[in-house]
């Protein structure tokens, strides 16, 4: 059987890969390249992946003679679009433009979180329909199926070689000294952008005499500003430690911590499969999280280091976890998600 050819377009693959969508796009391209011939293009970036060609001056609708030529020359079996804006109405329109360049290819869209659409836009989607949608969002799956568009659940991968538990308390202490984190406290970690949609105010009550909340803000040089300065000042005034910017070795921050907390409840606050939650599980941390996105699609029951609670009950839950330091590791569950991810990508290849 001939090797399938897949052409991938994603707007932003620039360094650093500190945003969920850039990270996911890169991982998907690498994984597909194992079992298929993959070429692609991006608007921002270049050099991250050898098989991706930058097309910097392309317009917002992806109308581009150069992009069209790249697609026609490659003659793909599949056109895969991983949009920076995670599934807006315009993203469906852009995929239709990509399909115009090579009409015989199957069109596939990866949608990482729900986006609201007007009634008119929803009706038009019936005409713009891709051949299939892959998403970690149960809500998106439901909406697509209502429109007669095949939709599949897609968990996202985590690097188990990179994210792993601390070897011992000595390693934790060494890493805490490196980052200037108090060594004698119970460290509660959150990783993500500093904005109101992430419900970070729910972390303030967790800061206490024997507990230290640590936030690693992943916003860097992106053209999109994710940081809320007023929120940042309020968190700092509560005693919360904030580490700004991109950390090349973010895995070290997980290893120095005792608990990972994910308070996001709004679907606009994060992609529907929170990468940081899985990175924390892979790092051997107990995870306290809201019932967010597609987590329960794969991890239906709490346990194995993962606990679901309303953020209004986080403080009580933290105290219970703090008293019981023998929470089981969730690394096996992360391995399960990785296998499911690989199997689902094969569906993109095979159709």
URGI-V174349 format. One record per helix or strand. SS is the DSSP state (2 for helix, 1 for strand). FROM is the first residue (numbers start at 1). TO is the last residue. If there is no record, write none. Layout:
# URGI-V174349
<<SS/FROM/TO> <SS/FROM/TO>>
This chain:
# URGI-V174349
<<1/5/9> <1/12/13> <2/20/35> <1/37/42> <1/44/45> <1/52/54> <2/65/74> <1/78/82> <2/89/101> <1/106/111> <2/119/128> <1/132/135> <2/138/146> <1/151/153> <2/169/179> <1/186/191> <2/196/198> <2/200/206> <1/208/208> <1/211/217> <2/229/237> <1/241/244> <2/251/255> <1/259/262> <2/267/269> <2/275/282> <1/286/289> <2/295/298> <1/303/303> <1/306/308> <2/311/323> <2/331/350>>
